[in-house]
Amino acid sequence: MSDVRRSLVEHWVRPEIRALSAYHVQPAAGLIKLDAMENPYTWPDGLRDEWVELLRRTDVNRYPDPSAQALSERLAEAMDVPSDMRLLLGNGSDELIQMIAMALAGPSRCVLSVDPGFVMYRMIATFCGMRYVGVPLSADDFSLDLPAVLQAMDEHQPAVVFLAYPNNPTGNLFHAADMVEIIRAAPGLVVVDEAYAPFTAASFMPSLGEFDNLVVMRTVSKMGLAGLRLGLLAGPADWLDEFDKVRLPYNINVLTQASAEFALRHKAVFDAQTAAIQVERGKLAQALAAFDGVQVFPSEANFLLVRTPPGQAGHWHRRLREQGVLIKNLDGAHPLLADCLRPTVGTPQENAALLAALAEVIVGG
Ligand SMILES: *Cc1c(COP(=O)(O)O)cnc(C)c1O
């Protein structure tokens, strides 16, 4: 870059943006991909044929339905959204986080969440010029440190609190009673992010309406439609009508609307897949815990948080990749995640490959 260009960039791009590193996705070509909480199962052939037929009849010369009416109704039904609640769709739930932050941003306003947590809360707060306050989770079991959260809310008066339920990257469910105390005490909005709803029975969806400051966020990504980019926010119209104003027109494209609406008509297929993933989660957790010195944390999601013996996480991650298995290395991401790895639960074959590779790493050094 020329010196002039560099100084222009440094003058005009906000310092907090220049200080960021872009969201990094590991190259995965040719590897067994257990790094991104994807559903490993594809669609049965019959379903795929029906879907392609539907796409054949879908026109892309017109803009999509701006309100995605048919899809919204299907989602409300599939996700048990209470009938008196509104729905707002996003291009992934990431876009919903961004819409909420844009609507609430302002000088001196802040976003509060817990750490280690979902990194997009912090990143999007920064994009929108908001301060981010991350309250550490309890060191022993990653539960909410309720007194610390209450104290931080009192001190910082966050415009919005994000709580992932179950939490990513730790996989655990916070105690519902702690969540309720936070919702009651929060000065502003509380977003319960239920990205992993397909893998747990717990939900705040039925609690919508009980609290004036609660909204619930879901996504179709983890149930098996990550490629479509579709998330939803459910909550009282008073909040959602305002967030809708910062939504870019036509944010849910024609192909996503048609495909997701189709897929949700066949939700039983995905329910069977996510049920199978939950069974595999239990087996994989047990098998991983059988390795000497490996600690597996309880998970209500489609991934496991695993602690290796001290100093081994980076080495194991690298050696697993050399053997064709890609997982996520969390060592260094947060002090509470020292020596931690996060494999996504795959198919029985993929999990067996992970376990075989790990045995190789541990025995072979
Ligand atoms: C994966 C994930 C999301 C993002 O979902 P998209 O709909 O794919 O953008 C949101 N929140 C949490 C906690 C996640 O783990």
The ligand as a Tripos MOL2 file, in Angstrom:
@<TRIPOS>MOLECULE
LIG
   15    15     1     0     0
SMALL
NO_CHARGES

@<TRIPOS>ATOM
      1 C1        -24.0280  -20.3320   15.5660 C.3       1 LIG1
      2 C2        -24.5700  -19.3160   16.5040 C.ar      1 LIG1
      3 C3        -25.3050  -18.2180   16.0580 C.ar      1 LIG1
      4 C4        -25.2920  -17.8010   14.6100 C.3       1 LIG1
      5 O1        -26.2240  -18.3750   13.8590 O.3       1 LIG1
      6 P1        -26.4930  -17.9570   12.3520 P.3       1 LIG1
      7 O2        -27.9680  -17.9850   12.3080 O.co2     1 LIG1
      8 O3        -25.8350  -19.0090   11.5460 O.co2     1 LIG1
      9 O4        -25.9550  -16.5750   12.0940 O.co2     1 LIG1
     10 C5        -25.8690  -17.3610   16.9770 C.ar      1 LIG1
     11 N1        -25.6730  -17.5460   18.2940 N.ar      1 LIG1
     12 C6        -24.9530  -18.5630   18.7650 C.ar      1 LIG1
     13 C7        -24.7710  -18.7140   20.2220 C.3       1 LIG1
     14 C8        -24.3540  -19.4770   17.8850 C.ar      1 LIG1
     15 O5        -23.5790  -20.4500   18.3690 O.3       1 LIG1
@<TRIPOS>BOND
     1     1     2 1
     2     2     3 ar
     3     2    14 ar
     4     3     4 1
     5     3    10 ar
     6     4     5 1
     7     5     6 1
     8     6     7 2
     9     6     8 1
    10     6     9 1
    11    10    11 ar
    12    11    12 ar
    13    12    13 1
    14    12    14 ar
    15    14    15 1
@<TRIPOS>SUBSTRUCTURE
     1 LIG1         1 GROUP 0 **** ****
